[in-house]
């Protein structure tokens, strides 16, 4: 299974390993060498039909459910900033909450995705325009990567920003969607 990611504002995609998938809201224990975690909010879909070079008008046929989550990136390691590939392969850093939502939920303008750091809201968004961004990500990523049934395609909804650092210490990271908890765990240093 691939986790295909379209970074915010980029015209390319990359794949995260399935070992990066966090499903169980387990606390994230930071290795000693990592000084900072960055993050980006995402919308993602589960691919329900294999495809390659998917055309824009057919993109809606390739997924059957969606969700909101977050991607964590290694921000700095001993004073150095790793490249995207190295920063995105740490275990348990693709926060993809399941079960997924029916596509009809995307039509509700009042359905809000909110992310909190230590009980302070750091990101909020309604469902508007998410479907277009997801379908564009399916089309652009399928030019380079064959999509298989069960793959996840994620699109970053905002640029990466710093989430937690060793100087700050323990950080509570959680999110809600449709007023239900999507995920919640601690980042420990």
PyMOL commands that set and color helices and strands:
alter all, ss='L'
color gray80, all
select helices_A, chain A and resi 18-20+56-62+84-87+103-107+130-142
alter helices_A, ss='H'
color red, helices_A
select strands_A, chain A and resi 3-6+14-16+21-22+28-29+34-47+63-77+94-95+112-117+120-126+152-156+161-165+171-177+180-188
alter strands_A, ss='S'
color yellow, strands_A
deselect
rebuild
show_as cartoon
